[in-house]
Amino acid sequence: MAQPSPYTPGEVAHSVVGRREQLAFYRERAEFISRLGRLAARVRVDHAARGIGKTSLLREGERIMRAAGVRTLWVTANPDESLARTVLAKLPAVAGDGPSRARGLARLVESATLTLGVPGVVTASVGVKRRDEPLPASAAEAFKAAITAATDAIADDGGSGLAIFLDEIQSADPESLRVIAYAWQELASERPDTPAGIFAAGLPSSAETISAAVTFAERFEYRALPTLQDSDVALALVMPAQELRVQWMPDALRLGVESARGFPYKVQLIGHEAWAAAGRPDPGGAIAEGHVRQGLTVVDDQMRELFRARWGAATRAERGVLRAMARLGGDDVKREDLAAELNVSSRAISGARARLIRKGIIEATRFGYVSFTVPGFAEYILASDGPGAD
């Protein structure tokens, strides 16, 4: 019987490879919260371009927390909603029901959400106010009280702490970022025995977004997610197939690894299309080099669509910067070299550079240097000679 593909392009990965340091961090934090009953005082923010696996890593962190008995709350930041109010809306469901503290939490969340400006709150169907409506000065205190009440209720219900996961944090509203940051700072100094933590993921612009909203940065720990090493790419291709008793032939694996260039989304595309080209192999089957080559024709088409969308999202000025970056190789391009290539001052490219970073098309790899966030974009631009009309 033909077997469905075990690869997941564009979806949350079934297993996370090449993230040993990050997964070790989550395991340590799970123990810190559940066994020591302490507050993880710094908010962890893993950031990277789309397709690198941020959400998959965050979901794996959630699974690790749950395995340790820590209750989890997941919110994907929405540019049209208040992040703080959405977190509050989900707290009662996480704490469970029955014990008096859980019932008290529902009342406190209603009170806290009213403080944040939302009328008529009921636990699972809380109205979420628009992000552009300002939060009152007492909002951080109300948010802090709700978190402590939630952890108390969770303990009564047999849980061992609370982990809040925030995806797409670069889309969070500044008011909520301030509320959460100040509440967490006060918890760290006043209630360090609160068993809770906040873990986030977002685009490379996340640090800039948070810094613009919050005047202090010591409560946030930013970590860039790199592309995968070749050995990890090989594991990401081989392991899902092995679980279905299908093997990758050495030449096929070598070609797949070389073609992926460490980009996790493309790794999954290659695996998925090679699997299809092999006829969805039965147990005992194999993926050969010819299957990978056949699959790469589809992969290349899909990558071109991705590149075309990124090019289409850039303005005329931004496309000029992208062309210059492509001519300079696209990786670790020095700002001064980029300005010289465009025959302008370094300051003149600041606006376009910042916008391209916010859009996730380029990233600052180190101070004064930028790179494309997706391997192959430079070649696409050069081959198309700046695709399309400006």
Contacts in CASP RR format, 6 or more apart in sequence:
PFRMAT RR
TARGET T0000
AUTHOR 0000-0000-0000
METHOD contacts of the structure
MODEL  1
MAQPSPYTPGEVAHSVVGRREQLAFYRERAEFISRLGRLAARVRVDHAAR
GIGKTSLLREGERIMRAAGVRTLWVTANPDESLARTVLAKLPAVAGDGPS
RARGLARLVESATLTLGVPGVVTASVGVKRRDEPLPASAAEAFKAAITAA
TDAIADDGGSGLAIFLDEIQSADPESLRVIAYAWQELASERPDTPAGIFA
AGLPSSAETISAAVTFAERFEYRALPTLQDSDVALALVMPAQELRVQWMP
DALRLGVESARGFPYKVQLIGHEAWAAAGRPDPGGAIAEGHVRQGLTVVD
DQMRELFRARWGAATRAERGVLRAMARLGGDDVKREDLAAELNVSSRAIS
GARARLIRKGIIEATRFGYVSFTVPGFAEYILASDGPGAD
1 282 0 8 1.000
2 279 0 8 1.000
2 280 0 8 1.000
2 281 0 8 1.000
2 282 0 8 1.000
3 244 0 8 1.000
3 246 0 8 1.000
3 280 0 8 1.000
3 281 0 8 1.000
3 282 0 8 1.000
3 283 0 8 1.000
4 280 0 8 1.000
5 271 0 8 1.000
5 272 0 8 1.000
5 275 0 8 1.000
5 276 0 8 1.000
5 280 0 8 1.000
6 14 0 8 1.000
6 240 0 8 1.000
6 241 0 8 1.000
6 243 0 8 1.000
6 244 0 8 1.000
6 275 0 8 1.000
7 240 0 8 1.000
7 268 0 8 1.000
7 269 0 8 1.000
7 271 0 8 1.000
7 272 0 8 1.000
7 275 0 8 1.000
8 14 0 8 1.000
8 268 0 8 1.000
8 272 0 8 1.000
9 265 0 8 1.000
9 268 0 8 1.000
9 269 0 8 1.000
9 272 0 8 1.000
10 51 0 8 1.000
10 265 0 8 1.000
10 268 0 8 1.000
12 55 0 8 1.000
12 56 0 8 1.000
12 59 0 8 1.000
13 53 0 8 1.000
13 56 0 8 1.000
13 264 0 8 1.000
13 268 0 8 1.000
14 240 0 8 1.000
15 239 0 8 1.000
15 240 0 8 1.000
16 23 0 8 1.000
16 53 0 8 1.000
16 56 0 8 1.000
16 57 0 8 1.000
16 60 0 8 1.000
17 228 0 8 1.000
17 232 0 8 1.000
17 235 0 8 1.000
17 236 0 8 1.000
17 239 0 8 1.000
18 228 0 8 1.000
18 229 0 8 1.000
18 232 0 8 1.000
18 235 0 8 1.000
18 236 0 8 1.000
19 57 0 8 1.000
19 60 0 8 1.000
19 225 0 8 1.000
22 46 0 8 1.000
22 57 0 8 1.000
22 223 0 8 1.000
22 225 0 8 1.000
23 57 0 8 1.000
23 60 0 8 1.000
23 61 0 8 1.000
23 64 0 8 1.000
25 44 0 8 1.000
26 60 0 8 1.000
26 61 0 8 1.000
26 64 0 8 1.000
26 65 0 8 1.000
26 199 0 8 1.000
27 64 0 8 1.000
29 40 0 8 1.000
29 44 0 8 1.000
29 65 0 8 1.000
29 163 0 8 1.000
29 197 0 8 1.000
29 199 0 8 1.000
30 64 0 8 1.000
30 65 0 8 1.000
30 67 0 8 1.000
30 68 0 8 1.000
30 70 0 8 1.000
30 163 0 8 1.000
31 68 0 8 1.000
32 38 0 8 1.000
32 40 0 8 1.000
33 39 0 8 1.000
33 40 0 8 1.000
33 65 0 8 1.000
33 68 0 8 1.000
33 70 0 8 1.000
33 160 0 8 1.000
33 161 0 8 1.000
33 162 0 8 1.000
33 163 0 8 1.000
33 195 0 8 1.000
33 196 0 8 1.000
33 197 0 8 1.000
34 68 0 8 1.000
34 69 0 8 1.000
34 70 0 8 1.000
34 160 0 8 1.000
34 161 0 8 1.000
34 195 0 8 1.000
35 68 0 8 1.000
35 160 0 8 1.000
36 195 0 8 1.000
37 160 0 8 1.000
37 161 0 8 1.000
37 193 0 8 1.000
37 195 0 8 1.000
38 192 0 8 1.000
38 193 0 8 1.000
38 194 0 8 1.000
38 195 0 8 1.000
39 187 0 8 1.000
39 188 0 8 1.000
39 191 0 8 1.000
39 192 0 8 1.000
39 193 0 8 1.000
39 194 0 8 1.000
39 195 0 8 1.000
39 196 0 8 1.000
39 197 0 8 1.000
40 196 0 8 1.000
40 197 0 8 1.000
40 198 0 8 1.000
41 184 0 8 1.000
41 187 0 8 1.000
41 188 0 8 1.000
41 192 0 8 1.000
41 219 0 8 1.000
42 218 0 8 1.000
42 219 0 8 1.000
42 220 0 8 1.000
42 221 0 8 1.000
43 180 0 8 1.000
43 181 0 8 1.000
43 184 0 8 1.000
43 197 0 8 1.000
43 198 0 8 1.000
43 199 0 8 1.000
43 200 0 8 1.000
43 219 0 8 1.000
43 220 0 8 1.000
43 221 0 8 1.000
44 198 0 8 1.000
44 199 0 8 1.000
44 200 0 8 1.000
44 221 0 8 1.000
44 223 0 8 1.000
45 169 0 8 1.000
45 200 0 8 1.000
45 201 0 8 1.000
45 202 0 8 1.000
45 206 0 8 1.000
45 207 0 8 1.000
45 210 0 8 1.000
45 220 0 8 1.000
45 221 0 8 1.000
45 222 0 8 1.000
45 223 0 8 1.000
46 54 0 8 1.000
46 57 0 8 1.000
46 58 0 8 1.000
46 200 0 8 1.000
46 201 0 8 1.000
46 202 0 8 1.000
46 223 0 8 1.000
46 224 0 8 1.000
46 225 0 8 1.000
47 54 0 8 1.000
47 170 0 8 1.000
47 201 0 8 1.000
47 202 0 8 1.000
47 203 0 8 1.000
47 204 0 8 1.000
47 206 0 8 1.000
47 207 0 8 1.000
47 222 0 8 1.000
47 223 0 8 1.000
47 224 0 8 1.000
47 225 0 8 1.000
48 54 0 8 1.000
48 202 0 8 1.000
48 203 0 8 1.000
48 204 0 8 1.000
48 224 0 8 1.000
48 225 0 8 1.000
48 226 0 8 1.000
48 363 0 8 1.000
48 373 0 8 1.000
49 203 0 8 1.000
49 204 0 8 1.000
49 360 0 8 1.000
49 363 0 8 1.000
49 373 0 8 1.000
49 374 0 8 1.000
50 203 0 8 1.000
50 265 0 8 1.000
50 360 0 8 1.000
50 373 0 8 1.000
51 263 0 8 1.000
51 264 0 8 1.000
51 265 0 8 1.000
51 374 0 8 1.000
52 225 0 8 1.000
52 227 0 8 1.000
52 263 0 8 1.000
52 264 0 8 1.000
52 265 0 8 1.000
52 373 0 8 1.000
53 225 0 8 1.000
53 264 0 8 1.000
53 265 0 8 1.000
54 167 0 8 1.000
54 201 0 8 1.000
54 202 0 8 1.000
54 225 0 8 1.000
55 167 0 8 1.000
55 201 0 8 1.000
56 264 0 8 1.000
57 201 0 8 1.000
57 225 0 8 1.000
58 165 0 8 1.000
58 167 0 8 1.000
58 199 0 8 1.000
58 200 0 8 1.000
58 201 0 8 1.000
61 165 0 8 1.000
61 199 0 8 1.000
62 72 0 8 1.000
62 74 0 8 1.000
62 163 0 8 1.000
62 165 0 8 1.000
65 72 0 8 1.000
65 163 0 8 1.000
66 72 0 8 1.000
68 160 0 8 1.000
69 159 0 8 1.000
69 160 0 8 1.000
69 161 0 8 1.000
70 159 0 8 1.000
70 160 0 8 1.000
70 161 0 8 1.000
70 162 0 8 1.000
70 163 0 8 1.000
70 195 0 8 1.000
71 94 0 8 1.000
71 95 0 8 1.000
71 154 0 8 1.000
71 159 0 8 1.000
71 161 0 8 1.000
71 162 0 8 1.000
71 163 0 8 1.000
72 94 0 8 1.000
72 162 0 8 1.000
72 163 0 8 1.000
72 164 0 8 1.000
72 165 0 8 1.000
73 87 0 8 1.000
73 90 0 8 1.000
73 91 0 8 1.000
73 94 0 8 1.000
73 162 0 8 1.000
73 163 0 8 1.000
73 164 0 8 1.000
73 165 0 8 1.000
74 165 0 8 1.000
74 167 0 8 1.000
75 83 0 8 1.000
75 86 0 8 1.000
75 87 0 8 1.000
75 90 0 8 1.000
75 164 0 8 1.000
75 165 0 8 1.000
75 166 0 8 1.000
75 167 0 8 1.000
76 166 0 8 1.000
76 167 0 8 1.000
76 168 0 8 1.000
77 83 0 8 1.000
77 166 0 8 1.000
77 167 0 8 1.000
77 168 0 8 1.000
77 169 0 8 1.000
77 170 0 8 1.000
77 171 0 8 1.000
77 172 0 8 1.000
78 86 0 8 1.000
78 171 0 8 1.000
79 131 0 8 1.000
79 171 0 8 1.000
79 173 0 8 1.000
80 130 0 8 1.000
80 131 0 8 1.000
81 128 0 8 1.000
81 129 0 8 1.000
81 130 0 8 1.000
81 131 0 8 1.000
81 173 0 8 1.000
82 116 0 8 1.000
82 128 0 8 1.000
82 129 0 8 1.000
82 130 0 8 1.000
82 131 0 8 1.000
82 133 0 8 1.000
82 135 0 8 1.000
82 173 0 8 1.000
82 175 0 8 1.000
82 176 0 8 1.000
83 131 0 8 1.000
83 166 0 8 1.000
83 172 0 8 1.000
83 173 0 8 1.000
83 176 0 8 1.000
83 177 0 8 1.000
83 180 0 8 1.000
84 116 0 8 1.000
84 135 0 8 1.000
84 139 0 8 1.000
84 143 0 8 1.000
84 175 0 8 1.000
84 176 0 8 1.000
84 179 0 8 1.000
84 180 0 8 1.000
85 113 0 8 1.000
85 116 0 8 1.000
85 118 0 8 1.000
85 126 0 8 1.000
85 127 0 8 1.000
85 128 0 8 1.000
85 129 0 8 1.000
85 176 0 8 1.000
86 128 0 8 1.000
87 143 0 8 1.000
87 164 0 8 1.000
87 180 0 8 1.000
88 109 0 8 1.000
88 112 0 8 1.000
88 113 0 8 1.000
88 116 0 8 1.000
88 126 0 8 1.000
88 143 0 8 1.000
88 146 0 8 1.000
89 109 0 8 1.000
89 113 0 8 1.000
89 121 0 8 1.000
89 123 0 8 1.000
89 124 0 8 1.000
89 126 0 8 1.000
89 127 0 8 1.000
89 128 0 8 1.000
91 105 0 8 1.000
91 109 0 8 1.000
91 146 0 8 1.000
91 147 0 8 1.000
91 150 0 8 1.000
92 102 0 8 1.000
92 105 0 8 1.000
92 106 0 8 1.000
92 109 0 8 1.000
92 123 0 8 1.000
92 124 0 8 1.000
93 123 0 8 1.000
93 124 0 8 1.000
94 150 0 8 1.000
94 154 0 8 1.000
94 162 0 8 1.000
95 101 0 8 1.000
95 102 0 8 1.000
95 105 0 8 1.000
95 150 0 8 1.000
95 153 0 8 1.000
95 154 0 8 1.000
95 157 0 8 1.000
96 102 0 8 1.000
96 153 0 8 1.000
96 154 0 8 1.000
96 157 0 8 1.000
97 103 0 8 1.000
98 157 0 8 1.000
99 153 0 8 1.000
99 156 0 8 1.000
99 157 0 8 1.000
100 156 0 8 1.000
101 149 0 8 1.000
101 152 0 8 1.000
101 153 0 8 1.000
101 156 0 8 1.000
102 153 0 8 1.000
102 156 0 8 1.000
102 157 0 8 1.000
104 149 0 8 1.000
104 153 0 8 1.000
105 146 0 8 1.000
105 149 0 8 1.000
105 150 0 8 1.000
105 152 0 8 1.000
105 153 0 8 1.000
106 123 0 8 1.000
108 145 0 8 1.000
108 146 0 8 1.000
108 149 0 8 1.000
109 121 0 8 1.000
109 123 0 8 1.000
109 126 0 8 1.000
109 146 0 8 1.000
109 149 0 8 1.000
110 120 0 8 1.000
110 121 0 8 1.000
110 122 0 8 1.000
111 142 0 8 1.000
112 142 0 8 1.000
112 143 0 8 1.000
112 145 0 8 1.000
112 146 0 8 1.000
113 121 0 8 1.000
113 126 0 8 1.000
114 120 0 8 1.000
114 121 0 8 1.000
115 136 0 8 1.000
115 138 0 8 1.000
115 139 0 8 1.000
115 142 0 8 1.000
116 129 0 8 1.000
116 135 0 8 1.000
116 136 0 8 1.000
116 139 0 8 1.000
116 142 0 8 1.000
116 143 0 8 1.000
116 179 0 8 1.000
117 129 0 8 1.000
117 133 0 8 1.000
117 135 0 8 1.000
117 136 0 8 1.000
118 126 0 8 1.000
118 127 0 8 1.000
118 128 0 8 1.000
118 129 0 8 1.000
120 127 0 8 1.000
121 127 0 8 1.000
131 173 0 8 1.000
131 175 0 8 1.000
131 176 0 8 1.000
132 173 0 8 1.000
134 175 0 8 1.000
135 175 0 8 1.000
135 176 0 8 1.000
135 178 0 8 1.000
135 179 0 8 1.000
139 175 0 8 1.000
139 179 0 8 1.000
140 178 0 8 1.000
140 179 0 8 1.000
140 182 0 8 1.000
140 183 0 8 1.000
140 186 0 8 1.000
141 183 0 8 1.000
141 186 0 8 1.000
143 179 0 8 1.000
143 180 0 8 1.000
143 183 0 8 1.000
144 183 0 8 1.000
144 186 0 8 1.000
144 187 0 8 1.000
144 191 0 8 1.000
147 162 0 8 1.000
147 183 0 8 1.000
147 187 0 8 1.000
147 194 0 8 1.000
147 196 0 8 1.000
148 187 0 8 1.000
148 191 0 8 1.000
148 194 0 8 1.000
150 162 0 8 1.000
150 196 0 8 1.000
151 161 0 8 1.000
151 162 0 8 1.000
151 194 0 8 1.000
151 195 0 8 1.000
151 196 0 8 1.000
154 160 0 8 1.000
154 161 0 8 1.000
154 162 0 8 1.000
155 161 0 8 1.000
155 195 0 8 1.000
160 195 0 8 1.000
161 195 0 8 1.000
161 196 0 8 1.000
162 195 0 8 1.000
162 196 0 8 1.000
162 197 0 8 1.000
163 196 0 8 1.000
163 197 0 8 1.000
163 198 0 8 1.000
163 199 0 8 1.000
164 196 0 8 1.000
164 197 0 8 1.000
164 198 0 8 1.000
164 199 0 8 1.000
165 199 0 8 1.000
165 200 0 8 1.000
166 172 0 8 1.000
166 198 0 8 1.000
166 199 0 8 1.000
166 200 0 8 1.000
166 201 0 8 1.000
167 200 0 8 1.000
167 201 0 8 1.000
167 202 0 8 1.000
168 201 0 8 1.000
168 202 0 8 1.000
168 203 0 8 1.000
169 200 0 8 1.000
169 201 0 8 1.000
169 202 0 8 1.000
169 206 0 8 1.000
169 209 0 8 1.000
169 210 0 8 1.000
170 202 0 8 1.000
170 203 0 8 1.000
170 205 0 8 1.000
170 206 0 8 1.000
170 209 0 8 1.000
170 358 0 8 1.000
172 209 0 8 1.000
174 209 0 8 1.000
174 212 0 8 1.000
174 213 0 8 1.000
175 213 0 8 1.000
177 209 0 8 1.000
177 210 0 8 1.000
177 213 0 8 1.000
177 214 0 8 1.000
178 213 0 8 1.000
178 214 0 8 1.000
180 198 0 8 1.000
181 210 0 8 1.000
181 213 0 8 1.000
181 214 0 8 1.000
181 216 0 8 1.000
181 219 0 8 1.000
181 220 0 8 1.000
184 198 0 8 1.000
184 219 0 8 1.000
185 216 0 8 1.000
185 219 0 8 1.000
187 194 0 8 1.000
187 196 0 8 1.000
188 219 0 8 1.000
200 206 0 8 1.000
203 358 0 8 1.000
203 360 0 8 1.000
204 224 0 8 1.000
204 357 0 8 1.000
204 360 0 8 1.000
204 363 0 8 1.000
204 364 0 8 1.000
204 373 0 8 1.000
205 357 0 8 1.000
205 358 0 8 1.000
205 360 0 8 1.000
206 222 0 8 1.000
207 220 0 8 1.000
207 222 0 8 1.000
208 354 0 8 1.000
208 357 0 8 1.000
208 358 0 8 1.000
210 217 0 8 1.000
210 220 0 8 1.000
211 217 0 8 1.000
214 220 0 8 1.000
224 363 0 8 1.000
227 261 0 8 1.000
227 262 0 8 1.000
227 263 0 8 1.000
227 264 0 8 1.000
227 375 0 8 1.000
228 236 0 8 1.000
228 260 0 8 1.000
228 262 0 8 1.000
228 263 0 8 1.000
228 264 0 8 1.000
228 267 0 8 1.000
229 262 0 8 1.000
230 257 0 8 1.000
230 262 0 8 1.000
232 262 0 8 1.000
233 256 0 8 1.000
233 257 0 8 1.000
233 260 0 8 1.000
233 262 0 8 1.000
233 267 0 8 1.000
234 253 0 8 1.000
234 257 0 8 1.000
236 264 0 8 1.000
236 267 0 8 1.000
236 268 0 8 1.000
237 248 0 8 1.000
237 253 0 8 1.000
237 256 0 8 1.000
237 257 0 8 1.000
237 267 0 8 1.000
237 270 0 8 1.000
237 271 0 8 1.000
238 247 0 8 1.000
238 248 0 8 1.000
238 253 0 8 1.000
241 247 0 8 1.000
241 248 0 8 1.000
241 275 0 8 1.000
241 287 0 8 1.000
244 283 0 8 1.000
245 283 0 8 1.000
245 284 0 8 1.000
245 285 0 8 1.000
246 278 0 8 1.000
246 281 0 8 1.000
246 283 0 8 1.000
246 284 0 8 1.000
246 285 0 8 1.000
246 286 0 8 1.000
246 287 0 8 1.000
247 284 0 8 1.000
247 285 0 8 1.000
247 286 0 8 1.000
247 287 0 8 1.000
248 286 0 8 1.000
248 287 0 8 1.000
249 286 0 8 1.000
249 287 0 8 1.000
249 288 0 8 1.000
249 289 0 8 1.000
251 288 0 8 1.000
251 289 0 8 1.000
252 274 0 8 1.000
252 287 0 8 1.000
252 288 0 8 1.000
252 289 0 8 1.000
252 290 0 8 1.000
252 291 0 8 1.000
252 292 0 8 1.000
255 289 0 8 1.000
255 292 0 8 1.000
255 293 0 8 1.000
255 296 0 8 1.000
256 270 0 8 1.000
256 271 0 8 1.000
256 274 0 8 1.000
256 292 0 8 1.000
259 266 0 8 1.000
259 270 0 8 1.000
259 292 0 8 1.000
259 296 0 8 1.000
259 299 0 8 1.000
260 266 0 8 1.000
260 267 0 8 1.000
260 270 0 8 1.000
261 375 0 8 1.000
261 376 0 8 1.000
262 375 0 8 1.000
263 374 0 8 1.000
263 375 0 8 1.000
266 299 0 8 1.000
266 303 0 8 1.000
266 375 0 8 1.000
269 299 0 8 1.000
269 302 0 8 1.000
269 303 0 8 1.000
270 292 0 8 1.000
270 295 0 8 1.000
270 296 0 8 1.000
270 299 0 8 1.000
271 287 0 8 1.000
273 294 0 8 1.000
273 295 0 8 1.000
273 296 0 8 1.000
273 298 0 8 1.000
273 299 0 8 1.000
274 287 0 8 1.000
274 291 0 8 1.000
274 292 0 8 1.000
274 294 0 8 1.000
274 295 0 8 1.000
275 281 0 8 1.000
275 287 0 8 1.000
275 291 0 8 1.000
276 295 0 8 1.000
276 298 0 8 1.000
277 290 0 8 1.000
277 291 0 8 1.000
277 292 0 8 1.000
277 294 0 8 1.000
277 295 0 8 1.000
278 285 0 8 1.000
278 286 0 8 1.000
278 287 0 8 1.000
278 288 0 8 1.000
278 291 0 8 1.000
281 287 0 8 1.000
303 376 0 8 1.000
303 380 0 8 1.000
304 380 0 8 1.000
306 374 0 8 1.000
307 374 0 8 1.000
307 376 0 8 1.000
307 377 0 8 1.000
307 380 0 8 1.000
307 381 0 8 1.000
308 387 0 8 1.000
310 359 0 8 1.000
310 361 0 8 1.000
310 374 0 8 1.000
310 377 0 8 1.000
311 319 0 8 1.000
311 322 0 8 1.000
311 380 0 8 1.000
311 381 0 8 1.000
311 386 0 8 1.000
311 387 0 8 1.000
311 388 0 8 1.000
313 359 0 8 1.000
313 361 0 8 1.000
314 322 0 8 1.000
314 356 0 8 1.000
314 359 0 8 1.000
314 361 0 8 1.000
315 352 0 8 1.000
315 355 0 8 1.000
316 390 0 8 1.000
317 352 0 8 1.000
318 352 0 8 1.000
318 355 0 8 1.000
318 356 0 8 1.000
318 361 0 8 1.000
319 386 0 8 1.000
319 390 0 8 1.000
320 342 0 8 1.000
320 352 0 8 1.000
321 338 0 8 1.000
321 342 0 8 1.000
321 349 0 8 1.000
321 352 0 8 1.000
321 353 0 8 1.000
321 356 0 8 1.000
322 356 0 8 1.000
322 361 0 8 1.000
322 362 0 8 1.000
322 377 0 8 1.000
322 381 0 8 1.000
322 386 0 8 1.000
323 381 0 8 1.000
323 386 0 8 1.000
324 338 0 8 1.000
324 341 0 8 1.000
324 342 0 8 1.000
325 333 0 8 1.000
325 338 0 8 1.000
325 362 0 8 1.000
325 370 0 8 1.000
325 372 0 8 1.000
325 378 0 8 1.000
326 372 0 8 1.000
326 377 0 8 1.000
326 378 0 8 1.000
326 379 0 8 1.000
326 381 0 8 1.000
326 382 0 8 1.000
327 341 0 8 1.000
327 382 0 8 1.000
328 337 0 8 1.000
328 338 0 8 1.000
328 341 0 8 1.000
329 378 0 8 1.000
330 371 0 8 1.000
330 372 0 8 1.000
330 377 0 8 1.000
330 378 0 8 1.000
331 365 0 8 1.000
331 371 0 8 1.000
331 372 0 8 1.000
331 378 0 8 1.000
332 365 0 8 1.000
332 366 0 8 1.000
332 369 0 8 1.000
332 370 0 8 1.000
332 371 0 8 1.000
333 369 0 8 1.000
333 370 0 8 1.000
333 371 0 8 1.000
334 368 0 8 1.000
334 369 0 8 1.000
335 346 0 8 1.000
335 349 0 8 1.000
335 353 0 8 1.000
335 368 0 8 1.000
335 369 0 8 1.000
335 370 0 8 1.000
336 346 0 8 1.000
338 349 0 8 1.000
338 370 0 8 1.000
339 345 0 8 1.000
339 346 0 8 1.000
339 348 0 8 1.000
339 349 0 8 1.000
342 348 0 8 1.000
342 349 0 8 1.000
353 362 0 8 1.000
353 370 0 8 1.000
356 362 0 8 1.000
357 363 0 8 1.000
357 364 0 8 1.000
357 370 0 8 1.000
360 373 0 8 1.000
361 372 0 8 1.000
361 373 0 8 1.000
361 377 0 8 1.000
362 370 0 8 1.000
362 371 0 8 1.000
362 372 0 8 1.000
362 373 0 8 1.000
363 370 0 8 1.000
363 371 0 8 1.000
363 373 0 8 1.000
364 370 0 8 1.000
365 371 0 8 1.000
372 378 0 8 1.000
380 387 0 8 1.000
381 387 0 8 1.000
END
